[in-house]
Amino acid sequence: MSNDLTTIRPEIRTIDGLAIRIAKGERNLNLGAEALLMSPWPESLYAFEPTWAKLAKHANLTAIDLPGFGHSEGREALMSPSAMGDFIVRIADELGLETPHVVGPDVGTAASLFAAVRHPGRFRSIVIGTGGAAVPLDLGEPLKGWVEGDIEPYRSMDGRDVAAAAVSTLERYTPSDTAREDYLSGYAGERFYKSLSYVRQYPRELPILRDLLGSIRTPVKIISGAHDQVVPPVNATFLADRIPGSEVAFIDAGHFIWEDGADAYAAQVTAWWDRH
């Protein structure tokens, strides 16, 4: 399956002195809900191309590349889940999003949960998944090596090659030419190496998050790939067992469920939004 119609139109907004790339959907005044979508790694906000039209029927959409990811400017102080969680709230404030639904797959998983802990009631609901969260860490390659191994060889690599290798593992979906080039250019040069500092914080921060999960009162939906080898489904089960009132769903796909399982992913997300 492929998507040749590019409906996402990015722009740059300055937030807290950083050039943050966002994309807004066409506003529908009949929709009462707002949604803030955070791009997965090593992709960009174009990862929502195959679900964009379906999601837009249920909420007014704003997608972002998180600082240091995709095509947003980074800051070392923000490259940890806890700091990124606070910045997600800052972004919502700056964009005038009152109690939006948040969709934070992949690197957005732990950040969204930290935000829910520290800013209760700020979001209407959260959808997460495919991001490392279990303690002790249960990760597959290459993520395990990026978190725990020697990353110095990546300093001299062109990040385009790493992003290309990641995209090549898509099982059923072929990104549009625009999306694929956007993924690769977003991590060109040292961009990918610098982004690794975020997941290198997992061993320090995820044990802290684990002990806070029971305090979350924001409705949380966890969506995981049933045969995700990078972030195994046990991570989703771990969260569901510890977040009060949360729900978990497994999609017949690997890691990139928002693309390889786009229809099922959109159905899970919009059903959750409609309930909340």
Order of alpha helices (4+ residues) and beta strands (2+ residues): beta-beta-beta-alpha-beta-alpha-beta-alpha-beta-alpha-alpha-alpha-alpha-alpha-beta-alpha-beta-alpha-alpha
